[in-house]
């Protein structure tokens, strides 16, 4: 007996015991977190890390842009740093919360998101809204924070349009689907224009056109829509729907040196700030133009000028590359989505980030007119950061839906 090899339980038809001599090895918490079907395993971590990198760079730039003026006013120089850190943390929580939702749930929630957004856009035009620089687009919150409903109109439009086109009969949308999508886009666009928020309105138009083109509509319907859109743009110009300061921005873009002390001041100072950084910049917190506050709204719409002066070409191009990675990952998620809804949602978000980044950076270097659009993930502001983070969560949800059925 002593020389015989031990007999296996399974060879005699008995199952191996689960305890006693052969205890089961417990799985570590990390192993369970990244199991095959876990949320963490299915997430696009390249996208998450790039967003964290952009948020970190943006937080430092916001701190640098606001510190000199706060010191001069005798206030805490870390005020905006603390606010931006809180905003980023809350935004990340929103991102992970939306990631947990299935993309089918997002489609079900689209009407609710749309309805709440329309109500908020209507409410902000009432005395409950706050008027800043001639635009009634914000709600004041305790602690010096503000919320801007128009930022969430992008999400509402993308979800609603994708839901309409993906529910078309026989799998291919027609004129009825197009009319429904336009009927949903029109109130959002009209309310944003009334505020007015021209930059957000341009994004809504760009996203709507892109989703219509990608929806699967027949080419003749798309061609007819393009003609109607061109006619509407001409009528808008002929009816003088733009306000005087908005027209001034466009004229100063066409003739940048005509009024350097007036309408052309912002654009001229922005180009000087970006160009003064050279290759490696003057160093974080050492920008002379930033310290002098020569560029208005340098922590929000003109945050890229701070990057250009203090971080130089290397820092500025790093931000551009990271934004490019975000857009590329969104397009990849759109290309690999397993349904039309996911494809349209991811494509709409990619166009949103691409258009907004191009306009924001373009206006600081003189190739685009000045509009009130923040740089995604970098500029200061709660509403913009929250909307950006929610969009990343939606992308993760679409990716997870594909991973589950792989």
GIJO-V513917 format. One record per residue. N is the residue number from 1. SS is DSSP state (2 for helix, 1 for strand, 0 for the rest). Layout:
[[N	SS] [N	SS]]
This chain:
[[1	0] [2	0] [3	0] [4	0] [5	0] [6	0] [7	0] [8	0] [9	0] [10	2] [11	2] [12	2] [13	0] [14	0] [15	0] [16	0] [17	0] [18	0] [19	0] [20	0] [21	0] [22	0] [23	0] [24	0] [25	0] [26	0] [27	0] [28	0] [29	2] [30	2] [31	2] [32	2] [33	2] [34	0] [35	0] [36	0] [37	0] [38	0] [39	2] [40	2] [41	2] [42	2] [43	0] [44	0] [45	2] [46	2] [47	2] [48	2] [49	2] [50	2] [51	2] [52	2] [53	2] [54	2] [55	2] [56	2] [57	2] [58	2] [59	2] [60	2] [61	2] [62	2] [63	2] [64	2] [65	2] [66	2] [67	2] [68	2] [69	2] [70	2] [71	2] [72	2] [73	0] [74	0] [75	0] [76	0] [77	0] [78	0] [79	2] [80	2] [81	2] [82	2] [83	2] [84	2] [85	2] [86	2] [87	2] [88	2] [89	2] [90	2] [91	2] [92	2] [93	2] [94	2] [95	2] [96	2] [97	2] [98	2] [99	2] [100	0] [101	0] [102	0] [103	2] [104	2] [105	2] [106	2] [107	2] [108	2] [109	2] [110	2] [111	2] [112	2] [113	2] [114	2] [115	2] [116	2] [117	2] [118	2] [119	2] [120	2] [121	2] [122	2] [123	2] [124	0] [125	0] [126	0] [127	0] [128	0] [129	0] [130	1] [131	1] [132	1] [133	0] [134	0] [135	1] [136	1] [137	1] [138	1] [139	1] [140	1] [141	0] [142	2] [143	2] [144	2] [145	0] [146	1] [147	1] [148	0] [149	0] [150	2] [151	2] [152	2] [153	2] [154	2] [155	2] [156	2] [157	2] [158	2] [159	2] [160	2] [161	2] [162	2] [163	2] [164	2] [165	2] [166	2] [167	0] [168	0] [169	2] [170	2] [171	2] [172	0] [173	0] [174	0] [175	2] [176	2] [177	2] [178	2] [179	2] [180	2] [181	2] [182	2] [183	2] [184	2] [185	2] [186	2] [187	2] [188	2] [189	2] [190	2] [191	2] [192	2] [193	2] [194	2] [195	2] [196	0] [197	0] [198	2] [199	2] [200	2] [201	2] [202	2] [203	2] [204	2] [205	2] [206	2] [207	2] [208	2] [209	2] [210	2] [211	2] [212	2] [213	2] [214	2] [215	0] [216	0] [217	0] [218	0] [219	2] [220	2] [221	2] [222	2] [223	2] [224	2] [225	2] [226	2] [227	2] [228	2] [229	2] [230	2] [231	2] [232	2] [233	2] [234	2] [235	2] [236	2] [237	2] [238	2] [239	0] [240	0] [241	0] [242	0] [243	0] [244	2] [245	2] [246	2] [247	2] [248	2] [249	2] [250	2] [251	2] [252	2] [253	2] [254	2] [255	0] [256	0] [257	0] [258	0] [259	0] [260	0] [261	0] [262	0] [263	0] [264	0] [265	2] [266	2] [267	2] [268	2] [269	2] [270	2] [271	2] [272	2] [273	2] [274	2] [275	2] [276	2] [277	0] [278	0] [279	0] [280	0] [281	0] [282	0] [283	0] [284	0] [285	0] [286	0] [287	0] [288	2] [289	2] [290	2] [291	2] [292	0] [293	0] [294	0] [295	0] [296	0] [297	0] [298	0] [299	0] [300	0] [301	0] [302	0] [303	2] [304	2] [305	2] [306	2] [307	2] [308	2] [309	2] [310	2] [311	0] [312	2] [313	2] [314	2] [315	2] [316	2] [317	2] [318	2] [319	2] [320	2] [321	2] [322	2] [323	2] [324	2] [325	2] [326	2] [327	2] [328	2] [329	2] [330	2] [331	2] [332	2] [333	2] [334	2] [335	2] [336	2] [337	0] [338	0] [339	0] [340	2] [341	2] [342	2] [343	2] [344	2] [345	2] [346	2] [347	2] [348	2] [349	2] [350	2] [351	2] [352	2] [353	2] [354	2] [355	2] [356	2] [357	2] [358	2] [359	2] [360	2] [361	2] [362	2] [363	2] [364	2] [365	0] [366	0] [367	0] [368	0] [369	0] [370	0] [371	0] [372	0] [373	0] [374	0] [375	0] [376	0] [377	0] [378	0] [379	0] [380	0] [381	0] [382	2] [383	2] [384	2] [385	2] [386	2] [387	2] [388	2] [389	2] [390	2] [391	2] [392	2] [393	2] [394	2] [395	2] [396	2] [397	2] [398	2] [399	2] [400	2] [401	2] [402	2] [403	2] [404	2] [405	0] [406	0]]
